[in-house]
Amino acid sequence: MKKTIIFKENDQFTIKADFHETNRSYAPAIIYIHGGGLLWGDREDLSEEMIQLYTNNGFALFSIDYRLAPRSTLSDILEDVQDSLLWLVNEGPQQFSIDPSRIAVVGSSAGGFLALCTGMFTHKPRAIVSFYGYGDISAPWALEPSKFYCEKDIVSMEIAKSAVSDQIITNATVDERFLLYLYARQSGHWIQEVTGLNPSLHKEELLKFCPIHHVTKEFPPTLLLHGTNDVDVPYEQSVFMRAALVKEGVSAKLITIPNGEHVFEKDFANPVVQKALHQVIDFLQLHLAE
């Protein structure tokens, strides 16, 4: 059963989350963060198969919206993610049968990046799962024009910016925003669009948003999943993130999907994908145990 709640609002915006119940009382909970390059997406981007994967295995699921760039910056987005975690800890148990001491954060792509960023929070989750996320937005893959996207029809700045309004938005469809993302990746302006920082002038400030540079021994146990044929986020981003975690003694594992593409779990019935998803459940059950 799904219940939609508002976990944050003011006179300019309202941010919602969908709570998917499980049949277990006082259940461990998962915050799910959608992808979309920080420019589009919403809390309903999770497939029914993935929702059932978590809830059928005894996890309550809390799928969140967050403010989207470029009207809102990465600082705003991370504040929303942090506030969702605090809401679930402080308010969640009053509305749902969950254990606020057993919360994991799971995210895909840009959501995987945001999930990894929760390891830098003061109030951290118990565990993190990153599906084809990234730990370093100061690296060339993020700052330079994408070879893959440059092979597509070039999008002009005028067309890209026509998708942007002055209003704060907390969800958008891929149809509404993909041309903006395409322009940003083709021009090499993506990180500037989502952070509001010029990377060449604000390198140190940009590093603050890179989990790979802020791993400590207190970082939560982390599971990374990535396909070797990912043309959007390089597979190496998960390889490097795992290495940084292991170096600090953090429990970290990388599940490699051979020839896997971005959003590989869409091929839900594929035995390789099924095996990986079972490992996700095993990881969460291990680290969210009572």
Buried (B, 14 or more C-beta within 10 A) or exposed (E): EEEEBEBBEEEEBEBBBBBBBBEBEEBBBBBBBBBBBBBBBBBBBBEEEBBEBBBEBBBBBBBBBBBBBBBBBBEBBBBBBBBBBBBBBEEBBEEBBBBBEBBBBBBBBBBBBBBBBBBBBEEBBBBBBBBBBBBBBBBEBBBEBBEEBEEEEEBEEEEBEEBBEEEBBBBBEBEBBBBBBBBBBBBBBBBBBBBBBEBEEBEEBBBBBBBBBBBEEEBBBBBBBBBBEBEBBBBBBBBBBBBBBBEEEBBBBBBBBEEBBBBBBEBBEBEBBBEBBEBBBEBBEEBBEE
